[in-house]
Amino acid sequence: MRLPIAGLVALVRVVTATNPVPLSSVKATAVTNMTESSDSTSKLRRFAVTGTPGGPASKEFSEAVAQILEKRGMARVEDPAQADFVLLLFPTDSPSPFRRRSRGTYVAALHELEEMPSDPLAAEYPLLVRALANSVLCYVPGKAVLVTTPERGTFTAEAPADELAERLVDRIEPLATSRLVIDNEYVTDLEPELWQGDELTKELAWAGEQLDGFGLLPAPFPVHELLSEREFRHVKRLWGIGGLSYGNLSIRKDERRYWMSASGVDKSNLVEIGRDILMVSNYDAEQAKIILSVPPEVEPRRVSVDAIEHWMIYQRHPEVGAILHVHAWLEGAAATEINFPCGTEELAIAVSSLLDAEDDPGHAVIGLRNHGITATGENLREIIERITPRLQPQVPMT
């Protein structure tokens, strides 16, 4: 029997790396601890407004946004280094980067234009890179705000002038308050017989070759066409990869563990255990860390940022044997409503809850709005053979 979705966060918070317990015990404990579950909105308390406004309109608008954030229970701080959410003001022609002290800080960079740009992505995406922001907010006074994010393109918040700030907060608050799970903890406890991999890692390597052959883009739009060569190199450094990733894949090892591709590696050449392919063995919910079992004397890479999504799916759906995520689309797939960032608990919960509603969660396809799909199956070969005939390389932007 599956847990109600309200208990899913409680479930992951009682699973620790230091004291693994059987999944059946985790489920029982989660039911009694549902009242202790809390989303990241309750944890995010501090925000700051900083930078140089591009004009009086954006300065006034930023204060309206700040007032709404305070009404919603967030505390304004003067020092941006102490903030969980930073609203960075900048003139359109000279964006200044914000240097984070914590990877968990969400930065929304705000500038103003008299009219919406004719080509929003071409105009806004370079500003996103130069400001080192999680999103860029293009404010057209009294009309709308165009929001641009790294992987999901643009969307617009529109409302009457006196309601626009609140409408914007409605749209970006779920993104800014979501809980990132991007830290890894490496434990050299992988069984010696797995140091060179097994039959499952061979299948994962084969599937990586197939994924590479799909010819997909790293995002739902041609990033490389929007940026200069210098900016494109900068994006790759920001994402921590040698070549922009167009997806990831994993395969279940046992009740708790699964093999998964590393972050940003060449999917056509998944060879080394601990470097190209990693064993996800647990999730430390309190520290928001993915626990990886690796061989000794290996300098491990980070696992894919979507490891938390795969973790929740495997724990919640024992019938799932493998998962494939690609930046492509399948017509008719049930899709998430909110564009949560990759690597957040909220996105993982949203995808897993949609799987609950599927007739066959073990053989399903879930859409990640404006981003791609996550497909489940009994193994990777079965998933690829099932979805390839209907796969659309262009993700619809809504």
N, C-alpha and C positions, 0 to 999 in steps of 0.2 A: 504494500500500500504506500502511495506517495504522500509526502508531507504536504500540507497546504502551503501555498507560496508564501504566506505571511511568516511561516516558520523557516524559510530557506536561509535567511541571513543568520538566524539563531543556529541553524545546523552547521554552517561553516565556521561559526565562532567557537564551537565546542570541539572542533577538530584541531589538534595541535601537533606540531612536529615532534615534540619531546615525549608525547605519550599517545601514540597511535592507538585507536580503538576500532573494533569492527564497525562497519557501516550500520548494522542493525542497532548497535548500542548508541551510535551517533544519533540515529533517528529518534530513539526513545528519549534521549537526553534533550534533543532539540524541542520536542513537544512540551517538556516541562519548563523550557527556558525561552519560550516564544516572547514572553513579556520583556525579556532582556535584550531582544534584538533591537537594533537602532540603525536607521540609515544614516548616510553621511551628512544629510542636511542638518541633523541635530548636532553634529560634531563641528561643523564649520561656523565659526563665531566671529571672526575678525576680517575686516576689509579695509583697504586704503585707496585713496584717490591720489594719484601722483602724476608727474610729467608736466608738459607745457601745452596748454590748450591751443588749438588751431584758430580759435576765434571765440567771441563771447557766447555764441549759440551753443557750442559744445561744452563750454564751461558751465553754463546754466543747466544744460541737460544732464551733465555728470552729477550736479548737485541734486537734481530731481531723482536720479537713480540712487544716489547715496541715501536720500531720505526714505525711499522705499525699502532699501536693504535694512536700514535701521528699524523700520516698522515691522519687518519680518524677523526681527530678533538678532540681527548681526550687529557687532560692535565696531565702530569706526576707530581706527588707530592711525596715528601720525606717521609711524615708521613702517614703510612698505615691507621691510624685512620681517616684520612680525605678523604680517597679514596672510590669510589663507586665500583671499581673493583680492586681486589688484586691478583697479581700473586705471589704465595708463593713457593719459592724454598726449596727443602729438599733432603737429601740423602735417598736413598731407604730404608736403614736399620734403619733410625731414624727420622721418620716424627715428626715434632713439630706442635702442634695445633695453629691455629690462633684465637685469641679471638676478636670477633667482638664487636664494640660499637654500631653498628646499624644492625638490622636484615635485612636491605636492602642491605648490602654489599655482593657482590658476590666474592667468593674465589675459585680460580683455583690453585691447588697445583701441581707443576711440579717436576718430578724427571726423571732420565735417566737410561736406561738399554741398554746393547749391542744388545740384541735380544728381540723380542716380547715374553711375557710369554706364555707358552703352554696352560695354563688355565687362561685367562685374568681376569675373575671375581674373581676367588679364589685369584689371586695375588694382584689385585688392590683394591678390595672392602674394605678390612681391612685398607688399607692406607687412603682411603677416610674418614673412621670413625676417625682414629687417628689424621688426619690433620684437622678435623672439617671443611672440604671443601665442596663446592657445586659440584665440579668435581675434579677428579685427572687426570693429563696429564702425560702419560708415553711416554717419548721421546726416540725414537730409532734413534740415530744420522744419519741424511742424508736419512732416509727411511720413517718414519711415526710417528704419534702421536696417541696413544690409549687413548681415552677419556672415563672415567667411571663416571656415575652420580648415585645418591642415588636410584632412583626409576626406571630408564630406562636402566640400564646395561651399555654396552659398544658400542662405534662405533669408527671407525678409520678415521683419516685424513691422506691422502696419496698424495704425489706430489713429483716432482723433488726436490732435496735438497735446491736449491735456491728459491723455491716457497712454501716450506712446512710451514713456519711461517705464510704466508698470507693465505694459505689454512686452517690452524688451526683457525686463527682469523675469517675467513668466517664461520666456523662451530660453534664456541663458542660465537661469538659476539651477536647473537640473544638471547642466554641463559643469558649471562651476563648483557645485557641491558634491559631485560624484566622487567616489573613493577609488583612487588609483591603486592598482596592485601590480607594481612593476619591479619591486625589489626581489632579489633571489638570495637564497641561502644554500650554500653547497655543503653537502655532507658526503664524506668519502666512505659510504657504506654500501655501494653497489656490489652485488655478488660477483666474485671473480669470473664466474662462467658467463657473465653478461658484459665484461669489459670490451669484448670484440663484437657485441651485438648478438642477435638471435634471428629467428625466422621472421619475427615481427618487424625488426628494424630493416630487414631486406625488403619487406613489403613497403615500408615507409619510404625507403630510398627509391623503389620503383615508382611509387605514386608521386614522389617529388619530380622525377623525370617527366611524368605525364603532365603535372601541373606546369612545369616550365614550358612545355610545348603548347600550352593554351594561348600563349602570346598576349597575356593580360597586362594591363597597366597597374602601377602601384597604388593608384587611386581611381575613383570613378571618372576622372578627367585627366587630360594629358599634362601632368605637372611640368614635365621638361619643356613644354612649349610655352609655358607661362613665365618662366624664369630665365634670367641670364645664366651663363655657364657658371659664374661665380656663385650666384644664389642657389643654383641647383646643387652644387657641391656642398653648400652650407646646409641645405635641407637634409642631405644624406648624412652629414655629421650630426645634425640635430636628432635624427631618427636612429642614429647609432648603427648604421648599416653601410655595407659596401655598395650595394645596389638596392634600389627601392623595392621593398617586398610587395608581392602581389597576392599573398595568402599564406596559410600555414596548415599543418596537418598533424594528426596524432592517431595513435592506436592503443587500445587498452591492453595492459599487461596482466592485471589481475583485478580483484575487487576494488582496490584503492589506487594502484599505480597505472601510469600510462607513459609511453614513449611519445616525444613531441619534437618537432623541428625547432632549431635554435632561431633566435631573432636575426632576420636579415641575411641569412646565409643563402648561398646558391642552391636552390631547391633541386637542381639537376645533378648535384654532387654531394648528397648526404652520405658521408662515409664514416667520420670519426665519432665514436661515442664520447659524450661529454663536451664535444665541440659543435658538431653538426646536428646530432641527435642527443636529446637529454631525457633522463628518466624523472618525471614528476612523481614525487612520492608523498607529498602532503601539502597542506596550506596552513600557515600560521596566521589566523584571522586577526589576532590582536595586533600583530606587527605588520599585517598586510604583506606577507612574504610568501612566495612560492618556494617550497622546499624541494631541492633537487638531489638525487643520489647520483654520485659521479665516481669514476675510477680514481685511484690515487695517482699522483704525478701527472695529472692533466690540468692544463689551465683552461677552465671551462668558460664557455660563452654563456650569455644570458638566454633563457628560454624565450620563446615568442611571447609578445605582450598579451596575447589572447589566452594564455595558460589558465587564467582564472575562469574564463568562460568554459573552457574544456573541462576544468576541474568540476565545476558545478553540474555540468551536463552528465558527466560520468557518475558522480555521486548520487545524483537525483534519478538517473535513468540507467539502471544496471543492464538493461537490454541493449544499450548502445555499445558497439564494439570499436567504432572508429569515427573520427570527425574530420571534415575537410572544410576549410574556410577560404573563399576566393573573392576577389574584387570583381564580381560579375553578377549576373541576375538570372532568375528563373521566373517567368511570368506566372502569376497566381500564387506565389509564396506568401504565407502570412508574414507580416513585417512588423518590426518594432515601431512604436509611435514616436519615441524621443531619440534624438541623435546623440546618445551617450558616447563619450570617448571610448576608444578601444582600451582594454586593460582595466576597466572599472567593474566593481562589484555590481553596479546598477545595470550595466549592459549584460553582464552574465546572468543576472536574475531575470531580466526582461526576456532574453532568449530562452532560458530554461522554462519560464512560465508559458511561453508560446508553445514550446514542445509538449507541455502538459495537455494542451488542447488538441493536439494532433491525434488522428485515429491510430497512427502507428509511430510513436516517438522514436523508435529504433531505426526507422527508415524515412526520415523527414527532411524537409528543407525549410529553413527559417530565413527571412530577409532581414538584413540590418539596414534600416532606412538610409538612403543616400550613400551606401557604402559597399554592400556585397551580400553574400549569403553564407550561412553555416549549414552544412549538410551532415546528417548522421547516417550510419549504416552498420551492417555487421562486420564489414572490413573495408579497407580503402579501395580495393579493386571493385567491389560491388558498388560503392558510392560513385566512383568515376564512370563506370559503365552506365549507371542509371541516369546521371545528370548531364553527361557530355552532349547527348543529342539535342538537349533543350537549352543549353547554356548560352546566355546573351552577354557579350563582352561589355556592352554599354549599360551602366547602372542608371535607372531613371532617377532624376533629381526632383524631389518634392518638398 
